[in-house]
Amino acid sequence: MKVTVKKVDDANIIVSGVLDSDAIDANIEKLAKQAAKEIKVDGFRAGKVPVAVVKQMHGEKLAQDAEGEALRELIDAGLAEAKISAADMLGQPGFKKYEKTDKGIEVEVEISTRPNIDTKGYMDAVPSFKKPKAAKKDVDAKLKEMAEEQAPFEKIARKRAVKDGDMTVIDFEGFVDGVAFDGGKAEKFNLKIGSGQFIPGFEEQIIGMKYEEEKDVVVNFPKEYQAAELAGKEATFKVKLHEIQEQKAAEIDDALAQKLLNDEKATLKELTEKVEAQVETAALSKVYNEEIKPKLVEALVKKFDFALPNNIVEQEIDAKINAKAQEMSEDELAEYKDNEKKINELRDSVREDATASVKATFIVDALAKEENITVDDQEVSQAIYYEAMMSGQDPQQVIKYYEENNLLPAVKMGMIEDKLFGKMLGLDK
């Protein structure tokens, strides 16, 4: 097969040639003979189906497969001509031309390959920065918060009405349209007023209730409530108050440190030092994500100049366009329908950002290899599991969502990036 290879740049080539009609016909004949031995057709013994019958039944599919086989041969020949390994080819080839003629199909395909990056001098891109120090007021505020969380609730000595911040012990049962619903009943339930644990409006109506008082609390379930049969509906809860508890004064002392650090010898000084480290870590994380990391990525993109695989850039543009489309109204989307000029203008508007994003990805990949930075699948799963737990979600469901939507590679790349940047910035020490 005769092919012509034109080098566009270091990451892209154009392979041209003709998929000969005779070669495609020969492929059809070969594929039909193979199928004749495998398919089952009523009236014919297994393996004895005539080739002509196979062609009549599956002619269009055979032609597509035959053309596909001829195209693969053309691409393989082009890669061999350009001395490019198939392993270095990225994504699917992009068609520049695919025209059927009497002699065959004239084809031009653009093939993109993994770019070669000279990583010399990459540490020059590291920005200067100062690690934030924990302010005393922030440490004190965190210690106070921790102490308040540990302070016990005790039954009030003198009976009074419920106020915000109290722990109440209540019975309740919920009704919608006069009918009790599943999961809407409990006895001697501990509810802290102001915790936001119940439906909006419920806790506020408990304020002012007195011992053994009974009251109807009327609220509306949120429209996005997880139980569809209750979402958006008005509900009446019959509530009885049994007890009011108030929180004791929070003590910040060695006893608090021993409880929180699970060490009977721990001191407040040790707890303060740990809290100080936590506050500094949180502050550094904020500065890293909002300032340092963006500056480092921008500096790396500016420092290195190399050809990018065009098809990967176009894929990133597609992704950014799809993200924008998700935020558009139906009227805005209608303006783009069948309007090639507006679509191209939109693509051009995100091209620079898409190009920088792709470039950064390849730079990070190259530098991670340079620094021997790796992240295995177990680390990815553990990170997703932890984040899900911290946000109150079902970890298994979250991991399943990431798998089904092919999001795991992006998470892995993000973790590799943070490991790499942490090492470059000296934050891993």
Contacts in CASP RR format, 6 or more apart in sequence:
PFRMAT RR
TARGET T0000
AUTHOR 0000-0000-0000
METHOD contacts of the structure
MODEL  1
MKVTVKKVDDANIIVSGVLDSDAIDANIEKLAKQAAKEIKVDGFRAGKVP
VAVVKQMHGEKLAQDAEGEALRELIDAGLAEAKISAADMLGQPGFKKYEK
TDKGIEVEVEISTRPNIDTKGYMDAVPSFKKPKAAKKDVDAKLKEMAEEQ
APFEKIARKRAVKDGDMTVIDFEGFVDGVAFDGGKAEKFNLKIGSGQFIP
GFEEQIIGMKYEEEKDVVVNFPKEYQAAELAGKEATFKVKLHEIQEQKAA
EIDDALAQKLLNDEKATLKELTEKVEAQVETAALSKVYNEEIKPKLVEAL
VKKFDFALPNNIVEQEIDAKINAKAQEMSEDELAEYKDNEKKINELRDSV
REDATASVKATFIVDALAKEENITVDDQEVSQAIYYEAMMSGQDPQQVIK
YYEENNLLPAVKMGMIEDKLFGKMLGLDK
1 17 0 8 1.000
1 20 0 8 1.000
1 23 0 8 1.000
1 73 0 8 1.000
1 74 0 8 1.000
1 77 0 8 1.000
2 17 0 8 1.000
2 18 0 8 1.000
3 15 0 8 1.000
3 16 0 8 1.000
3 17 0 8 1.000
3 74 0 8 1.000
3 77 0 8 1.000
3 78 0 8 1.000
3 81 0 8 1.000
4 15 0 8 1.000
4 16 0 8 1.000
4 17 0 8 1.000
5 13 0 8 1.000
5 14 0 8 1.000
5 15 0 8 1.000
5 16 0 8 1.000
5 78 0 8 1.000
5 81 0 8 1.000
5 82 0 8 1.000
6 13 0 8 1.000
6 14 0 8 1.000
6 16 0 8 1.000
7 13 0 8 1.000
7 82 0 8 1.000
8 14 0 8 1.000
8 110 0 8 1.000
8 310 0 8 1.000
9 307 0 8 1.000
10 115 0 8 1.000
10 116 0 8 1.000
10 306 0 8 1.000
10 307 0 8 1.000
11 112 0 8 1.000
11 113 0 8 1.000
11 114 0 8 1.000
11 115 0 8 1.000
11 306 0 8 1.000
11 307 0 8 1.000
11 308 0 8 1.000
11 309 0 8 1.000
11 310 0 8 1.000
12 110 0 8 1.000
12 111 0 8 1.000
12 112 0 8 1.000
12 113 0 8 1.000
12 307 0 8 1.000
12 309 0 8 1.000
12 310 0 8 1.000
13 78 0 8 1.000
13 82 0 8 1.000
13 84 0 8 1.000
13 110 0 8 1.000
13 111 0 8 1.000
13 113 0 8 1.000
14 96 0 8 1.000
14 108 0 8 1.000
14 109 0 8 1.000
14 110 0 8 1.000
14 111 0 8 1.000
15 74 0 8 1.000
15 75 0 8 1.000
15 77 0 8 1.000
15 78 0 8 1.000
15 79 0 8 1.000
15 81 0 8 1.000
15 82 0 8 1.000
15 93 0 8 1.000
15 107 0 8 1.000
15 108 0 8 1.000
15 109 0 8 1.000
15 111 0 8 1.000
16 97 0 8 1.000
16 106 0 8 1.000
16 107 0 8 1.000
16 108 0 8 1.000
17 74 0 8 1.000
17 106 0 8 1.000
17 107 0 8 1.000
17 108 0 8 1.000
18 103 0 8 1.000
18 104 0 8 1.000
18 105 0 8 1.000
18 106 0 8 1.000
18 107 0 8 1.000
19 67 0 8 1.000
19 70 0 8 1.000
19 71 0 8 1.000
19 74 0 8 1.000
19 104 0 8 1.000
19 105 0 8 1.000
19 107 0 8 1.000
20 70 0 8 1.000
20 103 0 8 1.000
20 104 0 8 1.000
21 102 0 8 1.000
21 103 0 8 1.000
21 104 0 8 1.000
23 70 0 8 1.000
24 63 0 8 1.000
24 66 0 8 1.000
24 67 0 8 1.000
24 70 0 8 1.000
24 104 0 8 1.000
24 105 0 8 1.000
25 66 0 8 1.000
27 65 0 8 1.000
27 66 0 8 1.000
27 67 0 8 1.000
27 69 0 8 1.000
27 70 0 8 1.000
28 55 0 8 1.000
28 59 0 8 1.000
28 62 0 8 1.000
28 63 0 8 1.000
28 66 0 8 1.000
29 51 0 8 1.000
31 62 0 8 1.000
31 65 0 8 1.000
31 66 0 8 1.000
31 69 0 8 1.000
32 51 0 8 1.000
32 54 0 8 1.000
32 55 0 8 1.000
32 58 0 8 1.000
32 62 0 8 1.000
33 51 0 8 1.000
35 49 0 8 1.000
35 54 0 8 1.000
35 58 0 8 1.000
35 62 0 8 1.000
36 47 0 8 1.000
36 48 0 8 1.000
36 49 0 8 1.000
36 50 0 8 1.000
36 51 0 8 1.000
36 53 0 8 1.000
36 54 0 8 1.000
37 47 0 8 1.000
38 47 0 8 1.000
39 49 0 8 1.000
39 54 0 8 1.000
40 46 0 8 1.000
40 49 0 8 1.000
41 49 0 8 1.000
41 53 0 8 1.000
41 57 0 8 1.000
44 50 0 8 1.000
44 53 0 8 1.000
54 62 0 8 1.000
55 62 0 8 1.000
67 105 0 8 1.000
70 105 0 8 1.000
71 107 0 8 1.000
71 109 0 8 1.000
74 107 0 8 1.000
74 109 0 8 1.000
75 93 0 8 1.000
75 109 0 8 1.000
75 111 0 8 1.000
76 86 0 8 1.000
78 84 0 8 1.000
78 111 0 8 1.000
79 85 0 8 1.000
79 86 0 8 1.000
79 89 0 8 1.000
79 111 0 8 1.000
84 111 0 8 1.000
84 113 0 8 1.000
88 113 0 8 1.000
88 114 0 8 1.000
89 111 0 8 1.000
89 112 0 8 1.000
89 113 0 8 1.000
90 112 0 8 1.000
90 113 0 8 1.000
90 114 0 8 1.000
90 309 0 8 1.000
90 311 0 8 1.000
90 312 0 8 1.000
91 112 0 8 1.000
91 309 0 8 1.000
91 311 0 8 1.000
91 312 0 8 1.000
92 311 0 8 1.000
93 109 0 8 1.000
93 110 0 8 1.000
93 111 0 8 1.000
93 112 0 8 1.000
93 311 0 8 1.000
94 109 0 8 1.000
94 110 0 8 1.000
94 111 0 8 1.000
94 311 0 8 1.000
95 107 0 8 1.000
95 108 0 8 1.000
95 109 0 8 1.000
95 110 0 8 1.000
96 108 0 8 1.000
96 109 0 8 1.000
96 110 0 8 1.000
97 106 0 8 1.000
97 107 0 8 1.000
97 108 0 8 1.000
98 105 0 8 1.000
98 106 0 8 1.000
98 107 0 8 1.000
98 108 0 8 1.000
99 105 0 8 1.000
99 106 0 8 1.000
110 310 0 8 1.000
110 311 0 8 1.000
112 309 0 8 1.000
112 310 0 8 1.000
112 311 0 8 1.000
112 312 0 8 1.000
113 309 0 8 1.000
114 309 0 8 1.000
114 362 0 8 1.000
115 306 0 8 1.000
115 307 0 8 1.000
115 308 0 8 1.000
115 309 0 8 1.000
115 362 0 8 1.000
116 306 0 8 1.000
117 304 0 8 1.000
117 306 0 8 1.000
117 362 0 8 1.000
117 363 0 8 1.000
117 366 0 8 1.000
118 304 0 8 1.000
118 306 0 8 1.000
119 304 0 8 1.000
119 366 0 8 1.000
119 367 0 8 1.000
119 370 0 8 1.000
121 303 0 8 1.000
122 300 0 8 1.000
122 303 0 8 1.000
122 304 0 8 1.000
122 363 0 8 1.000
122 367 0 8 1.000
122 370 0 8 1.000
122 424 0 8 1.000
123 424 0 8 1.000
124 303 0 8 1.000
125 296 0 8 1.000
125 299 0 8 1.000
125 300 0 8 1.000
125 302 0 8 1.000
125 303 0 8 1.000
126 296 0 8 1.000
126 299 0 8 1.000
126 424 0 8 1.000
126 425 0 8 1.000
127 292 0 8 1.000
127 295 0 8 1.000
127 296 0 8 1.000
127 299 0 8 1.000
129 287 0 8 1.000
129 291 0 8 1.000
129 292 0 8 1.000
129 425 0 8 1.000
131 280 0 8 1.000
131 284 0 8 1.000
132 280 0 8 1.000
132 283 0 8 1.000
132 284 0 8 1.000
132 287 0 8 1.000
133 280 0 8 1.000
134 276 0 8 1.000
134 277 0 8 1.000
134 279 0 8 1.000
134 280 0 8 1.000
134 283 0 8 1.000
135 279 0 8 1.000
138 279 0 8 1.000
139 272 0 8 1.000
139 275 0 8 1.000
139 276 0 8 1.000
139 279 0 8 1.000
142 275 0 8 1.000
142 278 0 8 1.000
142 279 0 8 1.000
143 252 0 8 1.000
143 271 0 8 1.000
143 272 0 8 1.000
143 275 0 8 1.000
144 250 0 8 1.000
144 252 0 8 1.000
146 256 0 8 1.000
146 260 0 8 1.000
146 275 0 8 1.000
147 250 0 8 1.000
147 251 0 8 1.000
147 252 0 8 1.000
147 256 0 8 1.000
148 247 0 8 1.000
148 250 0 8 1.000
150 250 0 8 1.000
150 256 0 8 1.000
150 259 0 8 1.000
150 260 0 8 1.000
151 247 0 8 1.000
151 248 0 8 1.000
151 249 0 8 1.000
151 250 0 8 1.000
151 251 0 8 1.000
152 247 0 8 1.000
152 248 0 8 1.000
153 167 0 8 1.000
153 245 0 8 1.000
153 246 0 8 1.000
153 247 0 8 1.000
153 248 0 8 1.000
154 245 0 8 1.000
154 246 0 8 1.000
154 248 0 8 1.000
155 243 0 8 1.000
155 244 0 8 1.000
155 245 0 8 1.000
156 244 0 8 1.000
156 245 0 8 1.000
156 246 0 8 1.000
159 210 0 8 1.000
159 211 0 8 1.000
159 244 0 8 1.000
160 210 0 8 1.000
160 244 0 8 1.000
161 207 0 8 1.000
161 208 0 8 1.000
161 209 0 8 1.000
161 210 0 8 1.000
162 168 0 8 1.000
162 193 0 8 1.000
162 206 0 8 1.000
162 207 0 8 1.000
162 208 0 8 1.000
162 209 0 8 1.000
162 210 0 8 1.000
162 241 0 8 1.000
162 244 0 8 1.000
163 193 0 8 1.000
163 207 0 8 1.000
163 208 0 8 1.000
164 193 0 8 1.000
164 194 0 8 1.000
164 207 0 8 1.000
165 192 0 8 1.000
165 193 0 8 1.000
165 194 0 8 1.000
165 246 0 8 1.000
165 247 0 8 1.000
166 192 0 8 1.000
166 193 0 8 1.000
166 244 0 8 1.000
166 245 0 8 1.000
166 246 0 8 1.000
167 190 0 8 1.000
167 191 0 8 1.000
167 192 0 8 1.000
167 193 0 8 1.000
167 244 0 8 1.000
167 245 0 8 1.000
167 246 0 8 1.000
167 247 0 8 1.000
168 190 0 8 1.000
168 191 0 8 1.000
168 192 0 8 1.000
168 193 0 8 1.000
168 206 0 8 1.000
168 209 0 8 1.000
168 241 0 8 1.000
168 243 0 8 1.000
168 244 0 8 1.000
168 245 0 8 1.000
169 188 0 8 1.000
169 189 0 8 1.000
169 190 0 8 1.000
169 241 0 8 1.000
169 242 0 8 1.000
169 243 0 8 1.000
169 244 0 8 1.000
169 245 0 8 1.000
170 188 0 8 1.000
170 189 0 8 1.000
170 191 0 8 1.000
170 206 0 8 1.000
170 239 0 8 1.000
170 240 0 8 1.000
170 241 0 8 1.000
170 242 0 8 1.000
171 186 0 8 1.000
171 187 0 8 1.000
171 188 0 8 1.000
171 189 0 8 1.000
171 239 0 8 1.000
171 240 0 8 1.000
171 242 0 8 1.000
172 184 0 8 1.000
172 185 0 8 1.000
172 186 0 8 1.000
172 189 0 8 1.000
172 217 0 8 1.000
172 237 0 8 1.000
172 238 0 8 1.000
172 239 0 8 1.000
172 240 0 8 1.000
173 180 0 8 1.000
173 184 0 8 1.000
173 185 0 8 1.000
173 237 0 8 1.000
173 238 0 8 1.000
174 180 0 8 1.000
174 181 0 8 1.000
174 184 0 8 1.000
174 185 0 8 1.000
174 235 0 8 1.000
174 236 0 8 1.000
174 237 0 8 1.000
174 238 0 8 1.000
175 181 0 8 1.000
175 235 0 8 1.000
175 236 0 8 1.000
175 237 0 8 1.000
175 238 0 8 1.000
176 230 0 8 1.000
176 233 0 8 1.000
176 234 0 8 1.000
176 235 0 8 1.000
176 236 0 8 1.000
177 233 0 8 1.000
178 236 0 8 1.000
181 229 0 8 1.000
181 230 0 8 1.000
181 235 0 8 1.000
184 237 0 8 1.000
188 242 0 8 1.000
191 197 0 8 1.000
191 198 0 8 1.000
191 203 0 8 1.000
191 206 0 8 1.000
193 203 0 8 1.000
193 206 0 8 1.000
193 207 0 8 1.000
194 203 0 8 1.000
195 203 0 8 1.000
196 203 0 8 1.000
197 203 0 8 1.000
199 219 0 8 1.000
199 220 0 8 1.000
199 221 0 8 1.000
199 222 0 8 1.000
199 235 0 8 1.000
200 219 0 8 1.000
200 222 0 8 1.000
201 219 0 8 1.000
202 217 0 8 1.000
202 219 0 8 1.000
202 237 0 8 1.000
205 215 0 8 1.000
205 217 0 8 1.000
205 218 0 8 1.000
205 219 0 8 1.000
206 217 0 8 1.000
206 239 0 8 1.000
206 241 0 8 1.000
209 215 0 8 1.000
209 239 0 8 1.000
209 241 0 8 1.000
210 241 0 8 1.000
211 241 0 8 1.000
211 242 0 8 1.000
211 243 0 8 1.000
211 244 0 8 1.000
212 240 0 8 1.000
212 241 0 8 1.000
212 242 0 8 1.000
213 240 0 8 1.000
213 241 0 8 1.000
214 238 0 8 1.000
214 239 0 8 1.000
214 240 0 8 1.000
214 241 0 8 1.000
215 238 0 8 1.000
215 239 0 8 1.000
215 240 0 8 1.000
215 241 0 8 1.000
216 236 0 8 1.000
216 237 0 8 1.000
216 238 0 8 1.000
216 239 0 8 1.000
217 236 0 8 1.000
217 237 0 8 1.000
217 239 0 8 1.000
218 234 0 8 1.000
218 235 0 8 1.000
218 236 0 8 1.000
218 237 0 8 1.000
219 234 0 8 1.000
219 235 0 8 1.000
219 237 0 8 1.000
220 232 0 8 1.000
220 233 0 8 1.000
220 234 0 8 1.000
220 235 0 8 1.000
221 227 0 8 1.000
221 230 0 8 1.000
221 231 0 8 1.000
221 232 0 8 1.000
221 233 0 8 1.000
221 234 0 8 1.000
221 235 0 8 1.000
222 231 0 8 1.000
222 232 0 8 1.000
223 231 0 8 1.000
223 232 0 8 1.000
224 231 0 8 1.000
225 231 0 8 1.000
225 232 0 8 1.000
252 268 0 8 1.000
253 268 0 8 1.000
254 266 0 8 1.000
254 267 0 8 1.000
254 268 0 8 1.000
256 268 0 8 1.000
256 271 0 8 1.000
257 263 0 8 1.000
257 266 0 8 1.000
257 267 0 8 1.000
257 268 0 8 1.000
257 270 0 8 1.000
257 271 0 8 1.000
258 264 0 8 1.000
258 265 0 8 1.000
258 266 0 8 1.000
260 266 0 8 1.000
260 271 0 8 1.000
261 270 0 8 1.000
261 271 0 8 1.000
261 274 0 8 1.000
284 427 0 8 1.000
288 421 0 8 1.000
288 425 0 8 1.000
288 427 0 8 1.000
292 421 0 8 1.000
292 425 0 8 1.000
293 421 0 8 1.000
296 421 0 8 1.000
296 424 0 8 1.000
296 425 0 8 1.000
297 360 0 8 1.000
300 360 0 8 1.000
300 363 0 8 1.000
300 364 0 8 1.000
300 367 0 8 1.000
301 356 0 8 1.000
301 359 0 8 1.000
301 360 0 8 1.000
301 363 0 8 1.000
304 359 0 8 1.000
304 363 0 8 1.000
306 359 0 8 1.000
306 362 0 8 1.000
308 355 0 8 1.000
308 358 0 8 1.000
308 359 0 8 1.000
308 362 0 8 1.000
309 358 0 8 1.000
312 358 0 8 1.000
313 351 0 8 1.000
313 354 0 8 1.000
313 355 0 8 1.000
313 358 0 8 1.000
316 354 0 8 1.000
316 355 0 8 1.000
316 357 0 8 1.000
316 358 0 8 1.000
317 347 0 8 1.000
317 350 0 8 1.000
317 351 0 8 1.000
317 354 0 8 1.000
319 354 0 8 1.000
320 350 0 8 1.000
320 353 0 8 1.000
320 354 0 8 1.000
321 346 0 8 1.000
321 347 0 8 1.000
321 350 0 8 1.000
324 346 0 8 1.000
324 350 0 8 1.000
325 333 0 8 1.000
335 342 0 8 1.000
336 342 0 8 1.000
336 343 0 8 1.000
336 346 0 8 1.000
361 413 0 8 1.000
364 413 0 8 1.000
364 416 0 8 1.000
364 417 0 8 1.000
364 420 0 8 1.000
365 413 0 8 1.000
365 416 0 8 1.000
367 373 0 8 1.000
367 420 0 8 1.000
367 424 0 8 1.000
368 374 0 8 1.000
368 416 0 8 1.000
368 417 0 8 1.000
368 419 0 8 1.000
368 420 0 8 1.000
371 420 0 8 1.000
371 423 0 8 1.000
371 424 0 8 1.000
373 416 0 8 1.000
373 419 0 8 1.000
373 420 0 8 1.000
373 423 0 8 1.000
374 416 0 8 1.000
375 412 0 8 1.000
375 415 0 8 1.000
375 416 0 8 1.000
375 419 0 8 1.000
377 408 0 8 1.000
377 412 0 8 1.000
379 415 0 8 1.000
380 408 0 8 1.000
380 411 0 8 1.000
380 412 0 8 1.000
380 415 0 8 1.000
381 399 0 8 1.000
383 411 0 8 1.000
383 415 0 8 1.000
384 395 0 8 1.000
384 398 0 8 1.000
384 399 0 8 1.000
384 402 0 8 1.000
384 411 0 8 1.000
385 395 0 8 1.000
385 398 0 8 1.000
385 399 0 8 1.000
387 398 0 8 1.000
388 394 0 8 1.000
388 395 0 8 1.000
388 397 0 8 1.000
388 398 0 8 1.000
388 399 0 8 1.000
389 395 0 8 1.000
401 407 0 8 1.000
402 408 0 8 1.000
402 411 0 8 1.000
419 428 0 8 1.000
421 427 0 8 1.000
422 428 0 8 1.000
END
